[in-house]
Amino acid sequence: MDNNEKLANVIDALSKHEDNSAVAVLEEIGTNCADSEVRMLTAKALVERNSKDSLSVIISRDGKGINDLDTTVAMGTINNLIALENKDLALEILSETEKNCEIESVKDNARSVKALLELS
């Protein structure tokens, strides 16, 4: 097993971990990593958790998830959100971000992704 497979297994395990401290680890280490592939795997894991804490990281934070500077990571995160079976929590966080965020680009992204999710 190579390092990428090991890393993917660790990220997957964290996505399934019951404790919310896993979200903090995924945010601190994964979404701040210089490697786009790691950020993409981390964003996917956070979406799959489908919790308020995990979705807030990839929706409401500048430079992470849908707001990542790498368009591949941002679009991958959006596709993962669209693929969610239950989008209610994501839509709620997108609405909150659209209304309350002070960073205009994050607010604009939330508005756009919300429209996509509502159409999916």
N, C-alpha and C positions, 0 to 999 in steps of 0.2 A: 504494500500500500504506500503510495507516494504522499508527500506532504499536503498536496491539495486535497486528496481524498480524506486524509486525517482531519484537516481543517474543516472540510465540509461536514464530516461526522460530528465534530465538536459543536459547530454552529447548529446543526440539526438537533443535537441533544439539548442544547440551550433553548431552542425554540419550543421544545416539549417539556422543559422543566417547569414544575408547578410554581415555584417560588418566583416572586417578582424581581428578586435580585438578578435573575437571569437577563431581564430586560436591561438593567443597568450595565451588565457585562457586555451584552450585545451592542449597546449604544457606545460605551466607552472604548471598547477595543475594535469592534467590527465597523461601525459607521465612521470612525475616525481613521481607519486604515488607509494608507496611501494606495493600496491595490484595489482597483475598481471591481475585480471579481469578488474579493472579500466583502466589499461594501454591498454588492448585489446579492450575495448569499445571505448576508446579515439582514438586509432590507426584506428579503423574501421570508426569512425566519420570523422577523418582527410582524409582518403581515399575517403569517400563518397563526401566530399566537392570538391574533384578533382580540386583543384586550385594549382598554383605554390607554394604559401606559405604553404599550408597544406601538399602537397606531399613532399616538401623539408624537413619538420620536420621528417616524418616517413621514408624517404629514405636516407637523407644525414647526419643525426645527430647520433653520436655515442651513443649507449645505448637506442635508441628509435626506435619504429616501426620494420623494418626489421633487425635492429641491436640490438634489445632488448636481454638481457642476458637470459631471459626466452624463451625457444624455442617455447613454446605454443603461446606466444605473437608474436614472429617473424614469425612463420608459419601462424598464423591467419592473420597477416598483408599481407603477401605474397599472401595468398588465396584471400583476399579482393582486392588486386591489380589485380590479374588474373581475377576476376569477373567484373572488370570495363568494361563498354560498350565501352568507348573511352579511350584507353590506350596511346594515343599520348603524352600527357603531362607527364605522368609517365615515358614513355620511354625516353623522352627528359631529364628529371631530372636524371634518372639513368645513361644516357650517360655522362652528365655533372659531376656527382659524380664520375663515373669511371675515367674520365680524370683529374679532378681537386682536388679530395680529398687527403689530406695528410695522412690520417689514413688508413693504408693498409687493415685492416679488413673491414672497411666501403666500401672501393673501391672494394674489393673482393666480398662482399655481393651484391653490385650494379651490378657487372658484372654477377653474377649468376642469380639474379632476372631478369635482363634484358633478359638473354637467355630464361628464363622460359616464360616471357611475350611475347617474339617474337614467341615462339612456340605455345602459347595459342590462 
